[in-house]
Amino acid sequence: MAHGTTPHFHNTEGLARIAVGSKEFQCVGALPPFDHPHIYLDMGKDSEVVCPYCSTLFVYDAALAVGTSNPLSAIFHADAA
């Protein structure tokens, strides 16, 4: 994406579902060092997608801002090294 960054989400808390404000994003599984390969997911015309690595159900919520989630704790912030 030339005009922005792809949001990243994680499920360290082991939640059954995470609502997200983006239909295209990356799932990292749990927080490092327990993450899985950072996989790009695209819902397309659907409103939900399951990560094939960690089985997290991500559900699109148009009321959320792009790049945010419910809960907010599912947003992955890479440490600047």
MODELLER restraints for C-alpha pairs under 7 A, 6 or more apart:
rsr = mdl.restraints
at = mdl.atoms
rsr.add(forms.Gaussian(group=physical.xy_distance, feature=features.Distance(at['CA:6:A'], at['CA:25:A']), mean=5.47, stdev=0.5))
rsr.add(forms.Gaussian(group=physical.xy_distance, feature=features.Distance(at['CA:6:A'], at['CA:26:A']), mean=6.93, stdev=0.5))
rsr.add(forms.Gaussian(group=physical.xy_distance, feature=features.Distance(at['CA:7:A'], at['CA:25:A']), mean=4.98, stdev=0.5))
rsr.add(forms.Gaussian(group=physical.xy_distance, feature=features.Distance(at['CA:7:A'], at['CA:26:A']), mean=6.28, stdev=0.5))
rsr.add(forms.Gaussian(group=physical.xy_distance, feature=features.Distance(at['CA:7:A'], at['CA:67:A']), mean=5.08, stdev=0.5))
rsr.add(forms.Gaussian(group=physical.xy_distance, feature=features.Distance(at['CA:8:A'], at['CA:25:A']), mean=5.72, stdev=0.5))
rsr.add(forms.Gaussian(group=physical.xy_distance, feature=features.Distance(at['CA:8:A'], at['CA:26:A']), mean=4.62, stdev=0.5))
rsr.add(forms.Gaussian(group=physical.xy_distance, feature=features.Distance(at['CA:8:A'], at['CA:27:A']), mean=5.78, stdev=0.5))
rsr.add(forms.Gaussian(group=physical.xy_distance, feature=features.Distance(at['CA:8:A'], at['CA:28:A']), mean=6.89, stdev=0.5))
rsr.add(forms.Gaussian(group=physical.xy_distance, feature=features.Distance(at['CA:8:A'], at['CA:75:A']), mean=6.29, stdev=0.5))
rsr.add(forms.Gaussian(group=physical.xy_distance, feature=features.Distance(at['CA:8:A'], at['CA:76:A']), mean=5.26, stdev=0.5))
rsr.add(forms.Gaussian(group=physical.xy_distance, feature=features.Distance(at['CA:9:A'], at['CA:26:A']), mean=6.30, stdev=0.5))
rsr.add(forms.Gaussian(group=physical.xy_distance, feature=features.Distance(at['CA:9:A'], at['CA:27:A']), mean=5.12, stdev=0.5))
rsr.add(forms.Gaussian(group=physical.xy_distance, feature=features.Distance(at['CA:9:A'], at['CA:28:A']), mean=6.28, stdev=0.5))
rsr.add(forms.Gaussian(group=physical.xy_distance, feature=features.Distance(at['CA:9:A'], at['CA:74:A']), mean=5.37, stdev=0.5))
rsr.add(forms.Gaussian(group=physical.xy_distance, feature=features.Distance(at['CA:9:A'], at['CA:75:A']), mean=4.64, stdev=0.5))
rsr.add(forms.Gaussian(group=physical.xy_distance, feature=features.Distance(at['CA:9:A'], at['CA:76:A']), mean=4.90, stdev=0.5))
rsr.add(forms.Gaussian(group=physical.xy_distance, feature=features.Distance(at['CA:10:A'], at['CA:27:A']), mean=5.81, stdev=0.5))
rsr.add(forms.Gaussian(group=physical.xy_distance, feature=features.Distance(at['CA:10:A'], at['CA:28:A']), mean=5.26, stdev=0.5))
rsr.add(forms.Gaussian(group=physical.xy_distance, feature=features.Distance(at['CA:10:A'], at['CA:29:A']), mean=4.97, stdev=0.5))
rsr.add(forms.Gaussian(group=physical.xy_distance, feature=features.Distance(at['CA:10:A'], at['CA:30:A']), mean=5.29, stdev=0.5))
rsr.add(forms.Gaussian(group=physical.xy_distance, feature=features.Distance(at['CA:10:A'], at['CA:31:A']), mean=6.52, stdev=0.5))
rsr.add(forms.Gaussian(group=physical.xy_distance, feature=features.Distance(at['CA:10:A'], at['CA:74:A']), mean=5.11, stdev=0.5))
rsr.add(forms.Gaussian(group=physical.xy_distance, feature=features.Distance(at['CA:10:A'], at['CA:75:A']), mean=6.37, stdev=0.5))
rsr.add(forms.Gaussian(group=physical.xy_distance, feature=features.Distance(at['CA:10:A'], at['CA:76:A']), mean=5.88, stdev=0.5))
rsr.add(forms.Gaussian(group=physical.xy_distance, feature=features.Distance(at['CA:11:A'], at['CA:29:A']), mean=5.56, stdev=0.5))
rsr.add(forms.Gaussian(group=physical.xy_distance, feature=features.Distance(at['CA:11:A'], at['CA:30:A']), mean=5.19, stdev=0.5))
rsr.add(forms.Gaussian(group=physical.xy_distance, feature=features.Distance(at['CA:11:A'], at['CA:74:A']), mean=5.96, stdev=0.5))
rsr.add(forms.Gaussian(group=physical.xy_distance, feature=features.Distance(at['CA:12:A'], at['CA:29:A']), mean=6.87, stdev=0.5))
rsr.add(forms.Gaussian(group=physical.xy_distance, feature=features.Distance(at['CA:12:A'], at['CA:30:A']), mean=4.15, stdev=0.5))
rsr.add(forms.Gaussian(group=physical.xy_distance, feature=features.Distance(at['CA:12:A'], at['CA:31:A']), mean=5.91, stdev=0.5))
rsr.add(forms.Gaussian(group=physical.xy_distance, feature=features.Distance(at['CA:16:A'], at['CA:56:A']), mean=6.66, stdev=0.5))
rsr.add(forms.Gaussian(group=physical.xy_distance, feature=features.Distance(at['CA:16:A'], at['CA:57:A']), mean=6.65, stdev=0.5))
rsr.add(forms.Gaussian(group=physical.xy_distance, feature=features.Distance(at['CA:17:A'], at['CA:56:A']), mean=6.32, stdev=0.5))
rsr.add(forms.Gaussian(group=physical.xy_distance, feature=features.Distance(at['CA:17:A'], at['CA:57:A']), mean=4.79, stdev=0.5))
rsr.add(forms.Gaussian(group=physical.xy_distance, feature=features.Distance(at['CA:17:A'], at['CA:58:A']), mean=5.83, stdev=0.5))
rsr.add(forms.Gaussian(group=physical.xy_distance, feature=features.Distance(at['CA:18:A'], at['CA:57:A']), mean=6.36, stdev=0.5))
rsr.add(forms.Gaussian(group=physical.xy_distance, feature=features.Distance(at['CA:18:A'], at['CA:58:A']), mean=4.97, stdev=0.5))
rsr.add(forms.Gaussian(group=physical.xy_distance, feature=features.Distance(at['CA:18:A'], at['CA:59:A']), mean=6.17, stdev=0.5))
rsr.add(forms.Gaussian(group=physical.xy_distance, feature=features.Distance(at['CA:18:A'], at['CA:69:A']), mean=6.89, stdev=0.5))
rsr.add(forms.Gaussian(group=physical.xy_distance, feature=features.Distance(at['CA:18:A'], at['CA:70:A']), mean=6.09, stdev=0.5))
rsr.add(forms.Gaussian(group=physical.xy_distance, feature=features.Distance(at['CA:18:A'], at['CA:71:A']), mean=6.91, stdev=0.5))
rsr.add(forms.Gaussian(group=physical.xy_distance, feature=features.Distance(at['CA:19:A'], at['CA:58:A']), mean=5.79, stdev=0.5))
rsr.add(forms.Gaussian(group=physical.xy_distance, feature=features.Distance(at['CA:19:A'], at['CA:59:A']), mean=4.71, stdev=0.5))
rsr.add(forms.Gaussian(group=physical.xy_distance, feature=features.Distance(at['CA:19:A'], at['CA:60:A']), mean=5.72, stdev=0.5))
rsr.add(forms.Gaussian(group=physical.xy_distance, feature=features.Distance(at['CA:19:A'], at['CA:61:A']), mean=5.90, stdev=0.5))
rsr.add(forms.Gaussian(group=physical.xy_distance, feature=features.Distance(at['CA:19:A'], at['CA:69:A']), mean=5.46, stdev=0.5))
rsr.add(forms.Gaussian(group=physical.xy_distance, feature=features.Distance(at['CA:19:A'], at['CA:70:A']), mean=5.08, stdev=0.5))
rsr.add(forms.Gaussian(group=physical.xy_distance, feature=features.Distance(at['CA:20:A'], at['CA:58:A']), mean=6.62, stdev=0.5))
rsr.add(forms.Gaussian(group=physical.xy_distance, feature=features.Distance(at['CA:20:A'], at['CA:59:A']), mean=6.06, stdev=0.5))
rsr.add(forms.Gaussian(group=physical.xy_distance, feature=features.Distance(at['CA:20:A'], at['CA:60:A']), mean=5.09, stdev=0.5))
rsr.add(forms.Gaussian(group=physical.xy_distance, feature=features.Distance(at['CA:20:A'], at['CA:61:A']), mean=5.75, stdev=0.5))
rsr.add(forms.Gaussian(group=physical.xy_distance, feature=features.Distance(at['CA:20:A'], at['CA:64:A']), mean=6.72, stdev=0.5))
rsr.add(forms.Gaussian(group=physical.xy_distance, feature=features.Distance(at['CA:20:A'], at['CA:68:A']), mean=5.95, stdev=0.5))
rsr.add(forms.Gaussian(group=physical.xy_distance, feature=features.Distance(at['CA:20:A'], at['CA:69:A']), mean=4.27, stdev=0.5))
rsr.add(forms.Gaussian(group=physical.xy_distance, feature=features.Distance(at['CA:20:A'], at['CA:70:A']), mean=6.45, stdev=0.5))
rsr.add(forms.Gaussian(group=physical.xy_distance, feature=features.Distance(at['CA:21:A'], at['CA:60:A']), mean=5.84, stdev=0.5))
rsr.add(forms.Gaussian(group=physical.xy_distance, feature=features.Distance(at['CA:21:A'], at['CA:61:A']), mean=5.38, stdev=0.5))
rsr.add(forms.Gaussian(group=physical.xy_distance, feature=features.Distance(at['CA:21:A'], at['CA:62:A']), mean=5.87, stdev=0.5))
rsr.add(forms.Gaussian(group=physical.xy_distance, feature=features.Distance(at['CA:21:A'], at['CA:64:A']), mean=4.57, stdev=0.5))
rsr.add(forms.Gaussian(group=physical.xy_distance, feature=features.Distance(at['CA:21:A'], at['CA:65:A']), mean=5.23, stdev=0.5))
rsr.add(forms.Gaussian(group=physical.xy_distance, feature=features.Distance(at['CA:21:A'], at['CA:66:A']), mean=4.59, stdev=0.5))
rsr.add(forms.Gaussian(group=physical.xy_distance, feature=features.Distance(at['CA:21:A'], at['CA:67:A']), mean=5.77, stdev=0.5))
rsr.add(forms.Gaussian(group=physical.xy_distance, feature=features.Distance(at['CA:21:A'], at['CA:68:A']), mean=5.47, stdev=0.5))
rsr.add(forms.Gaussian(group=physical.xy_distance, feature=features.Distance(at['CA:21:A'], at['CA:69:A']), mean=6.08, stdev=0.5))
rsr.add(forms.Gaussian(group=physical.xy_distance, feature=features.Distance(at['CA:22:A'], at['CA:60:A']), mean=6.52, stdev=0.5))
rsr.add(forms.Gaussian(group=physical.xy_distance, feature=features.Distance(at['CA:22:A'], at['CA:66:A']), mean=5.11, stdev=0.5))
rsr.add(forms.Gaussian(group=physical.xy_distance, feature=features.Distance(at['CA:22:A'], at['CA:67:A']), mean=5.81, stdev=0.5))
rsr.add(forms.Gaussian(group=physical.xy_distance, feature=features.Distance(at['CA:23:A'], at['CA:42:A']), mean=5.80, stdev=0.5))
rsr.add(forms.Gaussian(group=physical.xy_distance, feature=features.Distance(at['CA:23:A'], at['CA:43:A']), mean=5.18, stdev=0.5))
rsr.add(forms.Gaussian(group=physical.xy_distance, feature=features.Distance(at['CA:23:A'], at['CA:44:A']), mean=6.87, stdev=0.5))
rsr.add(forms.Gaussian(group=physical.xy_distance, feature=features.Distance(at['CA:23:A'], at['CA:60:A']), mean=6.29, stdev=0.5))
rsr.add(forms.Gaussian(group=physical.xy_distance, feature=features.Distance(at['CA:24:A'], at['CA:41:A']), mean=5.72, stdev=0.5))
rsr.add(forms.Gaussian(group=physical.xy_distance, feature=features.Distance(at['CA:24:A'], at['CA:42:A']), mean=4.46, stdev=0.5))
rsr.add(forms.Gaussian(group=physical.xy_distance, feature=features.Distance(at['CA:24:A'], at['CA:43:A']), mean=6.45, stdev=0.5))
rsr.add(forms.Gaussian(group=physical.xy_distance, feature=features.Distance(at['CA:25:A'], at['CA:40:A']), mean=5.78, stdev=0.5))
rsr.add(forms.Gaussian(group=physical.xy_distance, feature=features.Distance(at['CA:25:A'], at['CA:41:A']), mean=5.52, stdev=0.5))
rsr.add(forms.Gaussian(group=physical.xy_distance, feature=features.Distance(at['CA:25:A'], at['CA:42:A']), mean=6.74, stdev=0.5))
rsr.add(forms.Gaussian(group=physical.xy_distance, feature=features.Distance(at['CA:26:A'], at['CA:38:A']), mean=6.04, stdev=0.5))
rsr.add(forms.Gaussian(group=physical.xy_distance, feature=features.Distance(at['CA:26:A'], at['CA:39:A']), mean=5.24, stdev=0.5))
rsr.add(forms.Gaussian(group=physical.xy_distance, feature=features.Distance(at['CA:26:A'], at['CA:40:A']), mean=4.36, stdev=0.5))
rsr.add(forms.Gaussian(group=physical.xy_distance, feature=features.Distance(at['CA:26:A'], at['CA:41:A']), mean=5.76, stdev=0.5))
rsr.add(forms.Gaussian(group=physical.xy_distance, feature=features.Distance(at['CA:27:A'], at['CA:38:A']), mean=5.64, stdev=0.5))
rsr.add(forms.Gaussian(group=physical.xy_distance, feature=features.Distance(at['CA:27:A'], at['CA:39:A']), mean=5.47, stdev=0.5))
rsr.add(forms.Gaussian(group=physical.xy_distance, feature=features.Distance(at['CA:27:A'], at['CA:40:A']), mean=6.66, stdev=0.5))
rsr.add(forms.Gaussian(group=physical.xy_distance, feature=features.Distance(at['CA:28:A'], at['CA:35:A']), mean=5.51, stdev=0.5))
rsr.add(forms.Gaussian(group=physical.xy_distance, feature=features.Distance(at['CA:28:A'], at['CA:36:A']), mean=5.67, stdev=0.5))
rsr.add(forms.Gaussian(group=physical.xy_distance, feature=features.Distance(at['CA:28:A'], at['CA:37:A']), mean=6.35, stdev=0.5))
rsr.add(forms.Gaussian(group=physical.xy_distance, feature=features.Distance(at['CA:28:A'], at['CA:38:A']), mean=4.53, stdev=0.5))
rsr.add(forms.Gaussian(group=physical.xy_distance, feature=features.Distance(at['CA:28:A'], at['CA:39:A']), mean=6.67, stdev=0.5))
rsr.add(forms.Gaussian(group=physical.xy_distance, feature=features.Distance(at['CA:29:A'], at['CA:35:A']), mean=4.94, stdev=0.5))
rsr.add(forms.Gaussian(group=physical.xy_distance, feature=features.Distance(at['CA:29:A'], at['CA:36:A']), mean=5.37, stdev=0.5))
rsr.add(forms.Gaussian(group=physical.xy_distance, feature=features.Distance(at['CA:29:A'], at['CA:54:A']), mean=5.92, stdev=0.5))
rsr.add(forms.Gaussian(group=physical.xy_distance, feature=features.Distance(at['CA:43:A'], at['CA:49:A']), mean=5.90, stdev=0.5))
rsr.add(forms.Gaussian(group=physical.xy_distance, feature=features.Distance(at['CA:47:A'], at['CA:59:A']), mean=5.91, stdev=0.5))
rsr.add(forms.Gaussian(group=physical.xy_distance, feature=features.Distance(at['CA:47:A'], at['CA:60:A']), mean=5.14, stdev=0.5))
rsr.add(forms.Gaussian(group=physical.xy_distance, feature=features.Distance(at['CA:48:A'], at['CA:57:A']), mean=6.98, stdev=0.5))
rsr.add(forms.Gaussian(group=physical.xy_distance, feature=features.Distance(at['CA:48:A'], at['CA:58:A']), mean=5.48, stdev=0.5))
rsr.add(forms.Gaussian(group=physical.xy_distance, feature=features.Distance(at['CA:48:A'], at['CA:59:A']), mean=4.29, stdev=0.5))
rsr.add(forms.Gaussian(group=physical.xy_distance, feature=features.Distance(at['CA:48:A'], at['CA:60:A']), mean=5.88, stdev=0.5))
rsr.add(forms.Gaussian(group=physical.xy_distance, feature=features.Distance(at['CA:49:A'], at['CA:57:A']), mean=5.91, stdev=0.5))
rsr.add(forms.Gaussian(group=physical.xy_distance, feature=features.Distance(at['CA:49:A'], at['CA:58:A']), mean=5.38, stdev=0.5))
rsr.add(forms.Gaussian(group=physical.xy_distance, feature=features.Distance(at['CA:49:A'], at['CA:59:A']), mean=6.68, stdev=0.5))
rsr.add(forms.Gaussian(group=physical.xy_distance, feature=features.Distance(at['CA:50:A'], at['CA:56:A']), mean=5.48, stdev=0.5))
rsr.add(forms.Gaussian(group=physical.xy_distance, feature=features.Distance(at['CA:50:A'], at['CA:57:A']), mean=4.49, stdev=0.5))
rsr.add(forms.Gaussian(group=physical.xy_distance, feature=features.Distance(at['CA:50:A'], at['CA:58:A']), mean=6.14, stdev=0.5))
rsr.add(forms.Gaussian(group=physical.xy_distance, feature=features.Distance(at['CA:51:A'], at['CA:57:A']), mean=6.69, stdev=0.5))
rsr.add(forms.Gaussian(group=physical.xy_distance, feature=features.Distance(at['CA:68:A'], at['CA:75:A']), mean=6.65, stdev=0.5))
rsr.add(forms.Gaussian(group=physical.xy_distance, feature=features.Distance(at['CA:69:A'], at['CA:75:A']), mean=6.50, stdev=0.5))
